[in-house]
Amino acid sequence: MSEPTPRQAPATGSGITCREAIDFIMAYLDNELPLEQRHEFERHLSVCPSCVNYLDSYQRTVTLGRETHRGNTDDVPASLLKAIGAARKRSGSA
C-alpha cells in the first residue's frame, strides 16, 4: 500500500492534508472520529483521488487479513487435531 504524498490541503476547502487524512483512517473506519473531523475527512476524500485509492487499498488489506485469520478447521483431520492436543498436554502447554 503506497501512501499519497503529503501535501497542502486542497484549495477546495477540505482543511486537512493527505498526511492528516491517513492519520484518521482507522478512527474513520471504526466510526470513532468526532462529527466535525469526519466531515473534514470526507471533504478531503471528495477532492483527493489519491486518498480515496489509499482508503480502498487499506480496507481491502484489512478484509484480507481478517479472512486469512479465520480459523476454518473443516479440512483438518480429527486424528491430527487429537494428536496436537495430546502433544500439548504432554508438554504442559494445554
Protein Blocks (a to p, Z undefined) as FASTA:
>chain_A
ZZdddddddfkonopafklmmmmmmmmmnopacfklmmmmmmmmmmmmklmmmmmmmmmm
mmmmmmmmpccfklpcfklmmmmmmmmmmnopZZ
